[in-house]
Amino acid sequence: MAKETTNISEYRKMDVAKLKKELATARMKLQDLRNQLTIGKLKNHQELRKVRHSIAQMETILNEKIILEAISHGEN
């Protein structure tokens, strides 16, 4: 997944392919954290919230980029 210091401005700088890759990695990390929670190994429950928040940010930026691409292709 993205580094802990990745913020929304860094997501905006990424291209669509890189953002999709980061999003897939974050989703895998979230699944792993959920599995750890289920078996009682997760010590930092706040990590779940951070990963979900990052996923939401990435999905928002990705959707913005897709919409902007569609609009720019429609103008040509």
Buried (B, 14 or more C-beta within 10 A) or exposed (E): BBEEEBEEEBBEEBEEEEBEEBBEEBBEBBEEBEEBEEEEEBEEEEBBEBBEEBBEBBBEBBEEBEEEEEEEEEEE
